[in-house]
Amino acid sequence: MKKYKNYLFDLYGTLVDISTDEQSKKLWKKLAKIYACYGAEYKAKELKKEFFRMDREERKLLKLESGCDHPEIKLEKVFIRLLCEAPQILSDRSISIRMPENLAVWAELMANTFRTISREYLRLFPDTLETLDRLRERGSKVFLLSNAQAIFTMPEIRLMRLDEHMDKLYISSDYGVMKPDFRFINKLVQEEGIDISESVMIGNEVRSDVKVAQSCGMDGILLNNYNISPEDIRKEALEHGVREDFVTIEKISMLLD
């Protein structure tokens, strides 16, 4: 395995094994009860529908403003809109919302409640921390480049103490753009002043991780944590216009070989 000076890692599915269910009836019933406490009364199905509608609206608006094909919003905006634009509030001006004193803090709490209820499990893959530490011990820098919502991803990172094993974290919601858009990886390249020829992107998705590496001329390594067949990997590469000259490994520890 070639040694690099800079290792850029995806998070979910690469360093961390996670399962979430954002379609869960339990999730939306509990969130509806919380919103009702503030005067915003939704049925669970209605709340779910409005959440995803507003999410799409925010992404469309950001895409128009930024010209970015893969925009990444701050999800807390959606939680605030669900409160302020509740149907019964808009249709009857005599109804008043019991507005939280600090909307930013409230939105953070709602986002983490949403994540905690929808999350079925969260755990590090075997050898994750040891591999990151050994890469750094031999003089390499280790970065995170993740499509994620910082408002609940940062607590998950700290929960697993991943931040203590990496040099810098780049999370898409902080930059308004996500992989495979070239602009996201270019932010890291420019801010850290790294040499692309001495760097590699490691992730579990051909479409976002390998493709974003190829978009800037960087090497890409597919970490196949979920035992995807070679045939399916080649099919996905072809489907998304990704060259097949990337390395596939089955364990993160193989980076040390």
C-alpha positions as CSV (number, residue, x, y, z in Angstrom):
1,M,0.0,0.0,0.0
2,K,1.4,3.4,-1.0
3,K,2.2,5.7,1.9
4,Y,0.7,9.2,1.8
5,K,1.4,12.4,3.7
6,N,-2.3,13.2,4.0
7,Y,-5.3,10.9,4.5
8,L,-8.8,12.3,4.1
9,F,-11.5,10.1,5.6
10,D,-15.2,9.9,5.1
11,L,-17.1,9.3,8.4
12,Y,-20.3,7.2,8.3
13,G,-19.7,3.8,6.8
14,T,-16.0,4.3,6.8
15,L,-14.8,5.0,10.3
16,V,-18.1,4.6,12.0
17,D,-20.9,2.0,11.6
18,I,-24.3,3.6,12.0
19,S,-27.9,2.7,11.4
20,T,-30.7,5.3,11.4
21,D,-34.4,5.1,10.6
22,E,-35.8,8.5,9.7
23,Q,-39.1,6.9,8.6
24,S,-39.9,5.5,12.0
25,K,-43.4,6.1,13.3
26,K,-42.0,6.3,16.8
27,L,-39.7,9.2,15.7
28,W,-42.4,11.4,14.3
29,K,-44.9,10.7,17.0
30,K,-42.4,11.8,19.7
31,L,-41.3,14.9,17.7
32,A,-45.0,15.8,17.2
33,K,-45.5,15.7,20.9
34,I,-42.5,18.0,21.5
35,Y,-43.8,20.5,18.9
36,A,-47.2,20.5,20.5
37,C,-45.6,21.7,23.8
38,Y,-44.7,24.9,22.0
39,G,-48.1,25.4,20.4
40,A,-47.3,23.9,17.0
41,E,-49.7,21.0,16.7
42,Y,-48.9,18.4,14.0
43,K,-50.0,14.9,13.4
44,A,-47.0,12.6,13.1
45,K,-47.5,12.0,9.4
46,E,-48.0,15.6,8.7
47,L,-44.9,16.6,10.6
48,K,-42.8,14.0,8.7
49,K,-44.2,15.3,5.3
50,E,-43.5,18.9,6.2
51,F,-40.0,18.1,7.4
52,F,-38.9,16.6,4.2
53,R,-40.7,19.2,2.1
54,M,-38.9,22.0,3.9
55,D,-35.6,20.2,3.6
56,R,-36.1,20.0,-0.2
57,E,-37.0,23.7,-0.3
58,E,-34.0,24.8,1.7
59,R,-31.7,22.7,-0.6
60,K,-33.3,24.1,-3.7
61,L,-32.9,27.7,-2.4
62,L,-29.3,27.1,-1.5
63,K,-28.6,25.6,-4.9
64,L,-30.0,28.7,-6.6
65,E,-28.0,31.0,-4.3
66,S,-24.7,29.2,-4.6
67,G,-24.8,27.6,-8.0
68,C,-23.8,24.3,-6.3
69,D,-25.1,21.0,-7.6
70,H,-24.7,19.3,-4.3
71,P,-25.8,21.9,-1.6
72,E,-25.7,21.1,2.1
73,I,-28.1,23.0,4.3
74,K,-28.0,23.5,8.1
75,L,-30.8,21.2,9.2
76,E,-31.6,23.4,12.2
77,K,-33.3,25.8,9.8
78,V,-35.9,23.2,9.1
79,F,-36.6,22.5,12.8
80,I,-37.2,26.3,13.3
81,R,-39.4,26.6,10.3
82,L,-41.5,23.7,11.5
83,L,-42.2,25.7,14.7
84,C,-42.7,29.1,13.1
85,E,-44.7,27.9,10.1
86,A,-47.0,25.4,11.8
87,P,-50.3,25.2,9.8
88,Q,-52.7,26.2,12.6
89,I,-50.4,29.2,13.5
90,L,-50.5,30.5,9.9
91,S,-54.3,29.9,9.5
92,D,-55.3,31.5,12.8
93,R,-53.4,34.6,13.8
94,S,-55.0,34.5,17.3
95,I,-52.9,31.4,18.1
96,S,-49.5,32.3,19.5
97,I,-46.5,30.1,19.5
98,R,-44.7,29.7,22.8
99,M,-41.5,30.7,21.3
100,P,-38.3,29.4,23.0
101,E,-36.1,32.2,24.4
102,N,-33.1,31.1,22.4
103,L,-34.1,29.5,19.0
104,A,-30.6,28.5,18.2
105,V,-30.2,26.5,21.4
106,W,-33.7,25.0,20.9
107,A,-33.0,24.0,17.4
108,E,-29.8,22.2,18.5
109,L,-31.8,20.3,21.1
110,M,-34.4,19.4,18.6
111,A,-31.8,18.2,16.1
112,N,-30.1,16.0,18.6
113,T,-33.4,14.7,19.8
114,F,-34.3,13.8,16.2
115,R,-31.0,12.1,15.8
116,T,-31.0,10.2,19.1
117,I,-34.5,8.8,18.5
118,S,-33.8,7.8,14.9
119,R,-30.4,6.3,15.6
120,E,-30.5,2.5,16.1
121,Y,-26.8,2.1,16.7
122,L,-23.5,3.9,16.5
123,R,-20.1,2.2,16.8
124,L,-16.6,2.4,15.6
125,F,-15.4,-0.1,13.1
126,P,-12.6,-2.4,14.4
127,D,-9.1,-0.9,14.2
128,T,-10.4,2.6,13.4
129,L,-8.6,4.5,16.2
130,E,-5.5,2.3,16.1
131,T,-5.1,2.9,12.4
132,L,-5.6,6.7,12.7
133,D,-3.1,6.8,15.5
134,R,-0.5,4.8,13.6
135,L,-0.8,6.9,10.5
136,R,-0.2,10.0,12.5
137,E,2.7,8.4,14.4
138,R,4.5,7.8,11.1
139,G,4.2,11.5,10.3
140,S,1.0,11.7,8.2
141,K,-1.9,14.0,8.7
142,V,-5.4,12.7,9.1
143,F,-8.5,14.7,8.1
144,L,-12.2,14.1,8.1
145,L,-14.3,15.1,5.0
146,S,-17.8,14.1,5.8
147,N,-21.3,14.7,4.3
148,A,-23.1,15.3,7.6
149,Q,-24.9,17.7,9.8
150,A,-22.5,19.3,12.3
151,I,-25.2,20.0,14.8
152,F,-25.5,16.3,15.7
153,T,-22.5,14.8,14.0
154,M,-20.0,16.7,16.3
155,P,-21.7,15.3,19.4
156,E,-21.4,11.8,17.9
157,I,-17.7,12.4,17.0
158,R,-17.0,13.5,20.6
159,L,-18.9,10.6,22.0
160,M,-16.5,8.3,20.3
161,R,-13.5,10.6,20.9
162,L,-12.7,10.6,17.2
163,D,-11.8,14.2,17.3
164,E,-8.8,13.3,19.5
165,H,-7.4,11.1,16.7
166,M,-7.6,13.5,13.8
167,D,-5.9,16.7,12.7
168,K,-8.9,18.6,11.4
169,L,-12.6,18.0,10.8
170,Y,-14.5,19.2,7.7
171,I,-18.3,18.7,7.8
172,S,-20.4,19.6,4.9
173,S,-23.1,21.6,6.7
174,D,-20.4,24.0,7.8
175,Y,-19.5,24.7,4.2
176,G,-22.8,24.6,2.4
177,V,-21.6,22.0,-0.1
178,M,-21.2,18.2,0.0
179,K,-19.4,15.4,-1.8
180,P,-19.0,14.7,-4.7
181,D,-18.8,18.4,-5.4
182,F,-15.2,19.5,-6.1
183,R,-15.6,22.6,-4.0
184,F,-15.9,20.7,-0.8
185,I,-12.7,18.8,-1.1
186,N,-11.0,21.9,-2.5
187,K,-11.8,23.8,0.7
188,L,-9.7,21.3,2.6
189,V,-6.9,21.3,0.1
190,Q,-6.6,25.0,0.1
191,E,-7.1,25.6,3.8
192,E,-4.6,22.9,4.8
193,G,-2.2,23.7,1.9
194,I,-1.8,20.0,1.1
195,D,-0.2,18.5,-2.1
196,I,-2.8,16.5,-4.0
197,S,-0.1,14.1,-5.3
198,E,0.7,13.2,-1.6
199,S,-2.9,12.8,-0.5
200,V,-5.6,10.2,-0.7
201,M,-9.4,10.1,0.0
202,I,-10.7,7.0,1.7
203,G,-14.5,6.3,1.9
204,N,-17.1,3.6,1.5
205,E,-19.0,5.2,-1.4
206,V,-17.9,5.2,-5.1
207,R,-20.3,8.0,-6.0
208,S,-19.2,10.5,-3.4
209,D,-15.8,9.5,-2.0
210,V,-13.9,8.1,-4.9
211,K,-15.6,10.5,-7.4
212,V,-14.7,13.6,-5.3
213,A,-11.1,12.4,-5.1
214,Q,-10.9,11.9,-8.9
215,S,-12.5,15.4,-9.4
216,C,-9.4,17.0,-8.1
217,G,-6.8,14.5,-9.3
218,M,-6.3,12.8,-5.9
219,D,-6.0,9.1,-5.4
220,G,-9.1,7.4,-4.0
221,I,-9.4,4.2,-1.9
222,L,-12.8,2.5,-1.5
223,L,-13.1,0.9,2.0
224,N,-15.5,-2.0,1.5
225,N,-16.8,-2.4,5.0
226,Y,-20.0,-4.0,3.9
227,N,-18.7,-6.7,1.6
228,I,-20.1,-5.3,-1.7
229,S,-19.3,-7.6,-4.6
230,P,-16.6,-6.5,-7.2
231,E,-19.3,-6.6,-9.9
232,D,-21.6,-4.2,-8.0
233,I,-18.6,-1.9,-7.4
234,R,-17.7,-1.8,-11.1
235,K,-21.4,-1.2,-12.0
236,E,-21.6,1.7,-9.6
237,A,-18.4,3.2,-11.0
238,L,-19.7,3.0,-14.5
239,E,-23.1,4.4,-13.5
240,H,-21.5,7.5,-12.0
241,G,-18.7,8.0,-14.4
242,V,-15.9,7.0,-12.0
243,R,-12.7,5.6,-13.4
244,E,-12.0,2.1,-12.2
245,D,-8.3,2.8,-11.4
246,F,-9.0,3.1,-7.7
247,V,-7.9,0.7,-4.9
248,T,-10.5,-1.3,-2.9
249,I,-9.6,-2.6,0.6
250,E,-11.7,-4.6,3.0
251,K,-10.2,-3.3,6.3
252,I,-9.0,0.1,7.4
253,S,-5.9,-1.5,8.9
254,M,-4.8,-2.5,5.3
255,L,-3.7,1.2,4.9
256,L,-0.8,0.3,7.2
257,D,0.5,-2.6,5.1
